[in-house]
């Protein structure tokens, strides 16, 4: 399963720098996640790094994965 950033994103950019897989980028009007690159930080001892720094909790689980 991957994560996605919903429209509540305030485009602060905090999540982009936390992603170890470079899966987060700025889209047309807010940040987005490339689901095929997102591992939810499974290789680390932490929870998803991006969710821990998001000030508005707009990063949620996405059950559909696109490459």
C-alpha positions as CSV (number, residue, x, y, z in Angstrom):
1,X,0.0,0.0,0.0
2,X,1.2,3.5,-0.7
3,X,0.4,7.0,0.6
4,X,-1.3,9.9,-1.1
5,X,-1.5,13.6,-0.3
6,X,-5.0,15.0,-0.4
7,X,-6.3,18.5,-1.4
8,X,-5.9,19.7,2.2
9,X,-2.2,20.1,1.5
10,X,-1.0,23.7,2.3
11,X,2.2,23.2,0.1
12,X,4.6,23.8,2.9
13,X,7.1,21.3,1.4
14,X,8.1,19.7,4.7
15,X,7.2,16.2,3.4
16,X,9.3,16.4,0.3
17,X,12.6,16.5,2.1
18,X,11.7,13.7,4.5
19,X,11.0,11.1,1.7
20,X,14.0,8.7,1.4
21,X,12.7,7.5,-2.0
22,X,12.2,10.9,-3.7
23,X,8.5,9.9,-4.2
24,X,7.1,13.3,-3.3
25,X,7.0,16.2,-5.8
26,X,5.0,19.4,-6.3
27,X,2.1,18.9,-8.7
28,X,-0.2,21.4,-10.2
29,X,-1.6,22.9,-7.0
30,X,-0.2,20.8,-4.1
31,X,2.4,18.1,-3.3
32,X,1.8,14.6,-4.6
33,X,3.3,11.1,-4.1
34,X,4.4,8.8,-6.8
35,X,2.7,5.7,-5.4
36,X,5.1,3.3,-7.2
37,X,8.0,4.8,-5.3
38,X,6.3,5.0,-1.9
39,X,7.3,2.3,0.5
40,X,5.7,4.0,3.6
41,X,9.3,4.0,4.9
42,X,9.1,0.2,5.4
43,X,12.9,0.0,5.4
44,X,13.2,2.2,8.5
45,X,12.4,1.8,12.1
46,X,10.0,4.7,11.9
47,X,6.5,5.2,10.7
48,X,6.2,7.1,7.4
49,X,8.5,10.0,7.7
50,X,6.4,12.4,5.6
51,X,3.3,11.9,7.8
52,X,5.3,12.7,10.9
53,X,6.2,16.2,9.6
54,X,2.9,17.1,7.9
55,X,1.3,20.0,9.9
56,X,-2.2,19.4,8.5
57,X,-2.3,15.6,8.4
58,X,-3.2,15.5,4.7
59,X,-1.1,12.4,3.9
60,X,-3.3,9.3,3.9
61,X,-3.1,5.6,2.9
62,X,-4.1,4.9,-0.7
63,X,-5.3,1.4,-1.6
64,X,-4.8,1.8,-5.3
65,X,-1.2,1.8,-6.5
66,X,-0.3,3.3,-9.9
67,X,3.2,3.0,-11.3
